[in-house]
Amino acid sequence: MNEVLADYAAAATPALIAGYDALTSAQIYASVHDCLPREPARIADIGAGTGRDAAWFAEQGHRVLAVEPVRAFREAGIALHGDRIAWLDDQLPDLAKLRTCEPFDLVTLCAVWHHLDAAGRARTMPNLARATAPGGRLILSLRHDPDPPGCGTFPAPPEEAIALARAAGFALTRRADAESVHAESRAKGVRWTWLVLTKSGRDSTGK
């Protein structure tokens, strides 16, 4: 994961940042929009980039923590979105700082999962469960690329993610396939699977 973050830091040009924020969060989350909280909720957006989605959640009245380890993205996000969202410098798979926070009603990982290998995913899922409140939801988007995986990317089979989630105390609420919102990626045949996972209402003590 450190290599992936180094690559993102090196590539965090103004053009990349502008392109990232040009995409529409409502369109990106269209497949799972009805699964998002309707009442004000606490949301953690992990791998938030420049805070595009986090700011969109905040506009809907939610309290949002944008978790992003690349400093250039955090700085750009603060400049773009001001104090509408809070920021945390933390990274997968351990999420050591996030685990000290009160659990969230919704945890999201948009376009992040494919940067973790199988071992990293196995380490990550229990930490995502710790970050999600009982009865809360975890939303993952899984990238499927027809080309061979590049450096720092890995195939993201939905069955693997679902099995890891169930072992960590989540139940599958929604599985939806979607085309890429990004025109260039869509032209290359990139597709996505969205998973909505709901954590058991019981806490770790079984109450």
Buried (B, 14 or more C-beta within 10 A) or exposed (E): BEEBBEBBEEEBEEEBBEEBBEEEBEEBBBBBEEBBBEEEBBBBBBBBBBBBBBBBBBEEEBBBBBBBBBEBBBBBBBEBBEEBBEBBEBBBBBBEEBBEBEBBBBBBBBBBBBBBBEEBBBBBBBBBBBBBBBEBBBBBBBBBBEEEEEEBBBBBEBEBBBEBBEEBBBEBBBBBEBEBBBEEBEEEEBBBBBBBBBBBEEEEEEE
